């Protein structure tokens, strides 16, 4: 009895996690932690494409 309940619980959980993370239109549902991605800020560059050394983030990357 315990094994069957455990199997039912695991299968229900797997079904919920696999289908509940997208909305009907196919976009990721942002309520779930797996779909929340951290956007990285673009590194400031000069017109030639080299890192702009006036910014602190580029000075740290060079060291």
ROZA-112403 format. One record per residue: residue number from 1; residue in one letter; x, y, z of N, C-alpha, C in turn. Coordinates in steps of 0.1 Angstrom, whole numbers, padded with zeros to 4 digits. Last residue first. Layout:
<recs>
   resi   resn     n_X     n_Y     n_Z    ca_X    ca_Y    ca_Z     c_X     c_Y     c_Z
    NUM      a       X       Y       Z       X       Y       Z       X       Y       Z
...
</recs>
This chain:
<recs>
   resi   resn     n_X     n_Y     n_Z    ca_X    ca_Y    ca_Z     c_X     c_Y     c_Z
     63      x    0422    0427   -0144    0432    0423   -0134    0433    0408   -0132
     62      x    0401    0430   -0161    0415    0430   -0167    0424    0425   -0157
     61      x    0378    0431   -0146    0380    0420   -0155    0394    0419   -0160
     60      x    0380    0455   -0133    0382    0443   -0125    0385    0431   -0134
     59      x    0376    0473   -0154    0389    0473   -0147    0391    0461   -0139
     58      x    0350    0467   -0160    0360    0464   -0170    0374    0464   -0164
     57      x    0336    0477   -0138    0335    0463   -0141    0346    0458   -0151
     56      x    0341    0505   -0138    0347    0496   -0128    0347    0481   -0132
     55      x    0348    0522   -0169    0339    0515   -0160    0346    0505   -0151
     54      x    0367    0531   -0185    0362    0541   -0176    0352    0534   -0166
     53      x    0374    0512   -0204    0381    0512   -0191    0377    0523   -0182
     52      x    0355    0494   -0224    0357    0508   -0220    0362    0508   -0206
     51      x    0367    0468   -0245    0361    0472   -0232    0365    0486   -0229
     50      x    0363    0474   -0281    0371    0470   -0269    0364    0475   -0256
     49      x    0347    0483   -0301    0344    0470   -0296    0353    0465   -0284
     48      x    0349    0508   -0311    0357    0498   -0318    0355    0484   -0312
     47      x    0334    0523   -0293    0329    0521   -0307    0336    0510   -0314
     46      x    0337    0504   -0262    0339    0516   -0271    0333    0513   -0284
     45      x    0314    0489   -0239    0325    0489   -0249    0326    0502   -0256
     44      x    0302    0474   -0210    0303    0486   -0218    0316    0486   -0227
     43      x    0285    0444   -0210    0298    0450   -0207    0299    0463   -0216
     42      x    0251    0441   -0200    0261    0441   -0211    0274    0449   -0206
     41      x    0242    0423   -0172    0243    0436   -0178    0253    0435   -0189
     40      x    0223    0393   -0173    0236    0400   -0170    0236    0413   -0178
     39      x    0194    0383   -0157    0200    0389   -0169    0213    0396   -0165
     38      x    0187    0352   -0143    0193    0365   -0140    0199    0371   -0153
     37      x    0156    0336   -0148    0170    0337   -0151    0174    0351   -0148
     36      x    0132    0315   -0137    0137    0329   -0135    0152    0329   -0137
     35      x    0126    0289   -0140    0124    0298   -0152    0128    0312   -0150
     34      x    0130    0278   -0116    0138    0273   -0127    0137    0282   -0139
     33      x    0110    0289   -0100    0124    0293   -0098    0133    0289   -0110
     32      x    0079    0300   -0113    0088    0289   -0110    0103    0293   -0110
     31      x    0067    0321   -0124    0064    0318   -0110    0073    0307   -0104
     30      x    0070    0325   -0151    0080    0331   -0142    0077    0328   -0127
     29      x    0067    0301   -0175    0060    0307   -0164    0070    0312   -0153
     28      x    0077    0306   -0208    0080    0301   -0195    0072    0308   -0184
     27      x    0053    0302   -0234    0063    0310   -0228    0065    0304   -0214
     26      x    0031    0288   -0245    0044    0282   -0246    0055    0290   -0240
     25      x    0005    0296   -0240    0011    0301   -0252    0025    0296   -0254
     24      x    0000    0284   -0215   -0007    0279   -0227    0000    0283   -0240
     23      x    0033    0283   -0199    0019    0288   -0200    0013    0282   -0213
     22      x    0053    0259   -0181    0050    0267   -0193    0035    0271   -0193
     21      x    0054    0243   -0159    0064    0254   -0160    0062    0262   -0173
     20      x    0037    0221   -0158    0033    0234   -0152    0042    0245   -0153
     19      x    0049    0198   -0169    0039    0206   -0177    0035    0219   -0171
     18      x    0067    0189   -0150    0071    0189   -0165    0061    0197   -0173
     17      x    0056    0190   -0125    0068    0198   -0128    0071    0199   -0143
     16      x    0034    0172   -0128    0032    0186   -0125    0044    0195   -0129
     15      x    0047    0148   -0133    0038    0153   -0143    0035    0168   -0141
     14      x    0061    0145   -0108    0068    0145   -0121    0059    0151   -0132
     13      x    0039    0143   -0090    0049    0154   -0089    0056    0156   -0102
     12      x    0027    0119   -0099    0020    0132   -0100    0029    0144   -0099
     11      x    0048    0101   -0094    0043    0103   -0108    0035    0116   -0109
     10      x    0049    0103   -0066    0061    0107   -0074    0056    0109   -0089
      9      x    0024    0094   -0058    0028    0108   -0054    0040    0112   -0063
      8      x    0024    0068   -0068    0014    0078   -0073    0018    0092   -0070
      7      x    0045    0057   -0053    0046    0057   -0067    0036    0067   -0073
      6      x    0034    0060   -0027    0046    0067   -0030    0048    0068   -0045
      5      x    0012    0042   -0030    0010    0057   -0027    0022    0065   -0030
      4      x    0026    0018   -0034    0017    0023   -0044    0014    0038   -0042
      3      x    0040    0015   -0010    0047    0017   -0023    0038    0022   -0034
      2      x    0019    0013    0008    0028    0024    0009    0035    0026   -0004
      1      x    0008   -0012    0000    0000    0000    0000    0009    0013    0000
</recs>
